[in-house]
Amino acid sequence: MAAALAIALALAAQAAPPSPAVSEALRAALAVPGARLAVEGCSAALPRGCTEVGAEALRPVVATGQAPVRLRGVAAGRACEATGWARVRVFAPALLASRAIAEGERLEGAAVPGEAEVSAGRRLLSELPAGATAARPIAAGSPLEAAQVRVGPRPGESVTVRLAVGEVVVEQEARALPCARGRGCALLPSGRRVEGVLDGTRILVELP
């Protein structure tokens, strides 16, 4: 941790204002739909006497942090180049909590469109899944993240299971069980565990 901090501080100390070519290359590499990017500095520096003619991002930009770049230049008719790091900040459309939201509360009507900074490993939501509820308390003004949202009934809650066996369809009340994200699991009155597709507050199950 200390070593990583030292490297980050060293990079920040060496960073110079980015050239227009560096900023353009990084914006072209931005891989977050609808996002905007700010470039705050770049540590790459061409050798003395080398005139910059272009730049390229060395990987897609998906979050705030350090982005590798390569500068291309020419000196006395010969090509020259340098690689380094650019400090970037990424902002994307996101839903923001319009008020404090309690765990288990429905999110519909409790969020407004806005913008938030994208950190590595953080998946912001710009749209709410149908029937979404808060998986944990959310502070007012906070951006909504996928990890904060629960879709479907909570374990132990009553849920309607729609069983389809060929052309025969039967609905039963059951108890919701923990399940993979995007799926619905329930315990039928018979004691049988079933898993299917979430459809709002129902679980659709096709049996062989």
Secondary structure, 3 states (H helix, E strand, C coil): CHHHHHHHHHHHHHCECCCHHHHHHHHHCECCCCCEEEEEEECCCCCCCCEEEEEEECCCECCCEEEEEEEEEEECCEEEEEEEEEEEEEEEEEEEECCCECCCCECCCCEEEEEEECCCCCCECCCCCCCEEECCCECCCCECEHHHEEECCCCCCEEEEEEEECCEEEEEEEEEECCCCCEEEEECCCCCEEEEEEECCEEEEEEC
